Every structure is written in structure tokens, then in C-alpha cells.
Amino acid sequence: MSFSNSRRLASALFALCLSSFAVESRGVPQSLAQRQTATGFQLAAQGTLSGFGLTSACESVLYQTINCDVYVRNLGEKVYHGTPGDKAFTDTVCSATCSTALSTARRRIAGSCASTPELFQGYPVLSLIDSVTSGWNETCLKDTDGAYCNAKIEAFDDVEDLADMPKDQLCSFCYGEKLRLMQRSPYSAYDSLHAERLLYINETSDQGSLPDCGGATTPTEPQPPVISPNGTVPDSCVTGVKYTVQNGDTCNSIAKAKSISAASLYYINPSLLDCDAPETGLELCLPLTCEVTYEVKEKDDCVAIGVDQATTWQNIIKWNGGLNDRCSNVWSSKTSPPYWGNIICVSAPGGLPDGGPGSGNGTDTGNGGIGGPGGSGDGYADTRVDPPTTGTVAQGTTDLCGQYVQAQEGATCSTIIAGNAVTINLFLKANPSLRNAESCSQYLRVGLWYCLHPVRDFDQTI
């Protein structure tokens, strides 16, 4: 099976993660917003794994509901997993019931998928559950006194150098065990930076000038990846522009040279694991370029950046993939993974790196990042085009549209709108057959055309 199908799976799982934001949580504490959601989640939405050649029993068990808080499904992401919220919410996430449910799910998957152990070459079926369990273990690690390790670690002193870290913190069970736990998992965000920290802890036992942690030396090298279908960018690169990493490149240096967002670069390339030292020879998909970039400084916030750049903090979020809805992660620190660099777009992405815009004929993605052909960066098009004649437009989709997009095999709503300056709310309003953000991808139909950029005031009645 081609690598494009691996993107199909990743997109399906990413859509599941996005559905956790169906609860309107802006201005509401995360733990409270999460409590408003239902208990139980699926590893994949019903039907998303059809066509992968799995046995019916294997496919069916992958759609089972796992009896954990829905927050747990996000723990399969390859990011640093810290405290999910207050203690009450963490107790819910880390319940014994959830631990049992994850173990039971894995046992069922292992048994039912024995004859079809891979979704396709290089992608084990068990990785779907093992990645979640890895994140859960990292989130729910407890100290010897029963307290959650993440809460303790997050209360540690901020230091620029490990040598300045108090001995009782550096040599604590939580700090060392968290790193060792990450090192043992091929699904964690453990990278060269974490390896340096763990090596430092190991070496403290052997050098008299350093505090003695008194622990046995443990491995520090990252685990080889379990999922390895291909080391290059998939064929579905939205811009169609790719870049091969050169020796000495960083996400920041690439972003500066190409006038792109380092955040978006990291966000759209799942094989890009270390932005400080990306693998030489790795082929990356480049996001749309922007006229103005900005290098984020420590203690910057999106509101201040927006004011300085004559835009809004909401636009900062929209123009830079991976920023959360509060823009609280705009400062990306090497000491607090995930680290994606510090170059962001402060103008609407709209050009193609090392090349001109697309055809803009209304039937391909064109330069949709600027809001559609002739658009202004807010998701709307300025002029209407005729519906495509090479297929069927989805039922209810507005014909007051400046640009259409055809749903391809493996597409999700998130992959369609990514990099095109279109909010999910606008996309849904222009295409009512997709219903809502949580189920949008389930209602996409391969081959149908959808409006990507409606004209302004398309929904106004006269």
C-alpha cells in the first residue's frame, strides 16, 4: 500500500483528536471543558480503516469504544505529555478503569489482528493502541508517595543549565524516571535534548564535582521508530513544494530562508522530529509563504505580537499551524518540547515557496492560502466561479463559491482546510452536508466537490 494511505490513517486519527475540541472551551479551564465531554473513545472512527486489507474481526476491534475519558485519545500524539489539568481531572484520566481498558483493548487487538498485523508495510496495527498507552503512562506516572510526577516536575525551579538545578530536583525519582520512561518508548517525544538530560543524570554518579544521584547508568539513546513506512513527505503535499534537509539546517533557518512559518513546517511534517537538528536528507513539505515573518522572543504573547504587527492574535493562530486556541504555545522552548522553532507568519500565508501561485481556476487548491483566488486572507473569495463540470458538487454546498476542492481518498476536513486560511466553521457553513466539526470527516464523500472559499456574504438572504 502506498504512503498516501499512511497519511490517510494519520489524517483520520488527527480528525479524532480535533473532535475533542467540539466543546466550546475558549475562556473555560481545560479540565472543566474536558469534563463536559462523554466518556469513551475509539482509536479510529467507524469506516475509516476500510480498504486496508484487515480482516473483519481486526477492523471491528479497532472501532471498539475504550472506557477512558476522551482526553486519553490525544495521548497517542508524539509530544511531551505533562499535567492534563487539576488533580481531580488527572485522577479521571489516570483511573484504574482506564488502565484496565487500555490493557484489554490491546489484548483484543493483538488477538483479532494476528493474521493482519500491519495496516500496510511499516505500520503495525498495535501502534494505534501502544502509542496511546505510552502517552498515558507518561501522563500518569506517580512518585513513590503517590503524587503525580508531572505536577512535581512542573513546580521545579526554572534553570538555564542542569548544573544549576537543585540536587533534590535533579536527583528526584520523578525527574529521572520520567526521562527513562520516555526513553523506553518509541512513541514518545524523547529526542536528543532529552537524551542529553538523561546522560547528565547518569554521569552525576561518576563525577565527584557533580551531585551524586546514586542511580544506575541507564540507556540514553532514543528507541528506533516502530512506524517507518517512508522517511519522506507524502504525495499529498498541499503546496506541492518540497525541500530536502541539508546538513546544519534547523526549522528556524529553513523558515527564514523560505519565508514560511516554522510552526507550520513542524506541524505538517510528521517525520520532522527534531527541529534543532533535523535529519539530513529528510524531504519536507513546505507550507505557503508569507510576506512578513517574526521571530518570537521569550515572554512574547500573541496579543502583543498582533498589536505590533497590526493584526489580531486570532490571525496569528490562523496563520501558524500547531498554535493552540489560546496561543499560549507561541513561545517554543528547547527545554519544553515539542520544539518547533521561533519563526512565525504575521501576515496571511499565500504564496508558494520557490515558485508562483497555483492556477487559481477554481478547481484546485491554487493560492487558497490567501483566502481563495483574489482573496484577502480571511477564507473568502472575491469572485464567484462556475461549479466544476467534472463531477458532482455535494448536496447543499453553496454555488456562491470562488474555489472548489474535490475530496480525495483518505482526505479529512482538517487536511482539506490546512494551509488554506479557512476556518472549520466557514467550511461547514459553505458545505452543510458535513454537519459539524466533530463528524465532518465522516460525512466527506470521495469524488464529491466542496466549496473551499465561498464568496463574501454567500449566506446572506435577500
Summary of the structure (lengths in Angstrom):
residues: 462
radius of gyration: 22.9
end to end distance: 50.4
largest distance: 81.1
contacts: 1509
relative contact order: 0.10
helix: 36%
strand: 10%
